[in-house]
């Protein structure tokens, strides 16, 4: 495992269960609204989870998230 892969794995391990669910949907291509509908949550709640997971994973956009983490499975 490379240092970068180890760092990614450690960052993913910091996510809460719900953040992991949102993460999976985002990398599959779901929008925030679609994710909220699928998880039966309010849009604002999903948006909060996205903000938190971006911070924990060290990314600033969905594009960066997908580029860095699309091959990761939680």
Rosetta silent file (secondary structure, phi, psi, omega in degrees, C-alpha in Angstrom):
SEQUENCE: XXXXXXXXXXXXXXXXXXXXXXXXXXXXXXXXXXXXXXXXXXXXXXXXXXXXXXXXXXXXXXXXXXXXXXXXXX
SCORE:     score description
SCORE:     0.000 S_00000001
   1 L     0.000  127.772  179.797    0.000    0.000    0.000 S_00000001
   2 L   -73.796  163.677  178.661    1.446    3.347   -1.005 S_00000001
   3 H   -58.629  -43.033  179.779    1.639    6.245    1.406 S_00000001
   4 H   -63.651  -41.430  179.042   -1.101    8.037   -0.517 S_00000001
   5 H   -64.525  -39.643  178.820   -3.323    4.948   -0.438 S_00000001
   6 H   -64.942  -43.245  179.161   -2.726    4.570    3.295 S_00000001
   7 H   -63.009  -42.383  177.797   -3.577    8.229    3.871 S_00000001
   8 H   -61.688  -43.855 -179.905   -6.788    7.875    1.813 S_00000001
   9 H   -62.804  -40.206  178.476   -7.792    4.791    3.783 S_00000001
  10 H   -65.410  -40.651  178.914   -7.187    6.590    7.074 S_00000001
  11 H   -65.882  -42.151  178.984   -9.277    9.561    5.934 S_00000001
  12 H   -63.281  -34.164 -179.395  -12.130    7.312    4.808 S_00000001
  13 H   -66.849  -20.987  179.978  -12.086    5.557    8.180 S_00000001
  14 L   -78.709  -13.428 -177.553  -12.853    8.915    9.877 S_00000001
  15 L   -72.647  145.189  174.135  -16.224    9.250    8.143 S_00000001
  16 L   -72.763  169.216  178.695  -19.407    8.549   10.056 S_00000001
  17 H   -57.102  -45.576 -178.114  -21.764    5.849    8.830 S_00000001
  18 H   -68.812  -39.483  176.604  -24.044    8.418    7.217 S_00000001
  19 H   -61.507  -36.677  177.126  -21.141   10.301    5.633 S_00000001
  20 H   -65.051  -39.500  177.948  -20.003    6.996    4.119 S_00000001
  21 H   -63.624  -44.410  178.586  -23.464    6.440    2.669 S_00000001
  22 H   -64.739  -42.423  177.642  -23.460    9.925    1.142 S_00000001
  23 H   -54.742  -49.548 -179.177  -19.899    9.389   -0.120 S_00000001
  24 H   -58.141  -43.527 -179.435  -20.909    6.200   -1.933 S_00000001
  25 H   -66.622  -40.585 -179.971  -23.832    7.939   -3.623 S_00000001
  26 H   -62.967  -45.429 -178.634  -21.711   10.916   -4.692 S_00000001
  27 H   -71.634  -17.809  173.927  -19.026    8.784   -6.305 S_00000001
  28 H   -82.390   -9.532  176.509  -21.791    6.818   -8.068 S_00000001
  29 L   103.741    4.786  178.069  -22.962   10.093   -9.597 S_00000001
  30 L   -69.040  145.797  172.870  -26.043   10.925   -7.548 S_00000001
  31 L   -79.941  170.776  177.593  -26.881   14.600   -7.031 S_00000001
  32 H   -62.779  -41.924  179.176  -27.428   15.966   -3.541 S_00000001
  33 H   -62.933  -45.709  178.212  -31.193   15.984   -4.119 S_00000001
  34 H   -62.102  -40.262  178.196  -31.164   12.403   -5.398 S_00000001
  35 H   -62.839  -44.105  179.110  -29.006   11.368   -2.438 S_00000001
  36 H   -60.784  -45.624  178.964  -31.415   13.050   -0.019 S_00000001
  37 H   -61.594  -45.204 -177.608  -34.375   11.300   -1.626 S_00000001
  38 H   -64.414  -38.632 -178.584  -32.648    7.914   -1.608 S_00000001
  39 H   -89.353   -2.273 -178.162  -31.598    8.251    2.047 S_00000001
  40 L    58.471   46.754  178.571  -34.946    9.809    3.045 S_00000001
  41 L  -123.971  164.175  173.629  -33.210   12.901    4.426 S_00000001
  42 L   -74.021  150.953  177.209  -33.626   16.618    3.901 S_00000001
  43 H   -54.772  -44.580 -176.843  -31.431   18.234    1.267 S_00000001
  44 H   -63.151  -33.390  177.937  -29.862   20.480    3.922 S_00000001
  45 H   -67.674  -44.762  178.223  -28.896   17.443    6.015 S_00000001
  46 H   -63.554  -40.899  178.342  -27.177   15.787    3.057 S_00000001
  47 H   -59.991  -39.415  176.764  -25.456   19.082    2.258 S_00000001
  48 H   -63.913  -43.460  178.104  -24.098   19.182    5.834 S_00000001
  49 H   -61.993  -40.216  179.314  -22.793   15.614    5.485 S_00000001
  50 H   -63.830  -45.235  177.971  -21.117   16.555    2.190 S_00000001
  51 H   -57.180  -45.065 -179.601  -19.464   19.599    3.783 S_00000001
  52 H   -66.544  -42.510 -178.562  -18.163   17.416    6.617 S_00000001
  53 H   -71.183  -33.885  174.107  -16.890   14.647    4.369 S_00000001
  54 H   -59.017  -45.288 -179.151  -15.146   17.133    2.043 S_00000001
  55 H   -63.137  -47.109 -177.928  -13.349   18.547    5.089 S_00000001
  56 H   -65.793  -32.810 -178.289  -12.418   15.104    6.448 S_00000001
  57 H   -91.798   -8.095  177.256  -11.196   13.880    3.049 S_00000001
  58 L    73.710   34.580  178.024   -9.344   17.093    2.216 S_00000001
  59 L  -118.117  160.425 -178.245  -11.220   17.864   -1.016 S_00000001
  60 L  -117.139   -5.044 -177.981  -12.899   21.054   -2.206 S_00000001
  61 L  -154.587  164.053  176.895  -15.269   19.818   -4.903 S_00000001
  62 H   -64.876  -37.689  178.804  -17.207   16.803   -6.118 S_00000001
  63 H   -59.893  -44.809  178.777  -14.869   16.558   -9.102 S_00000001
  64 H   -64.885  -40.256  177.679  -11.851   16.322   -6.809 S_00000001
  65 H   -58.593  -48.178 -177.563  -13.670   13.767   -4.656 S_00000001
  66 H   -66.473  -42.679 -179.793  -14.447   11.578   -7.650 S_00000001
  67 H   -61.883  -43.666 -175.311  -10.951   11.840   -9.134 S_00000001
  68 H   -82.691  -28.927 -169.439   -9.244   10.919   -5.860 S_00000001
  69 H  -122.250    3.499 -173.919  -11.707    8.424   -4.403 S_00000001
  70 L   -60.963  -26.395 -179.025  -13.756    6.835   -7.216 S_00000001
  71 L   -89.789   -1.426 -177.606  -11.896    3.524   -6.924 S_00000001
  72 L   -88.657  138.688  173.422  -12.315    3.334   -3.148 S_00000001
  73 L  -118.522  137.866 -178.688  -14.973    1.171   -1.571 S_00000001
  74 L   -99.440    0.000    0.000  -15.996    1.638    2.012 S_00000001
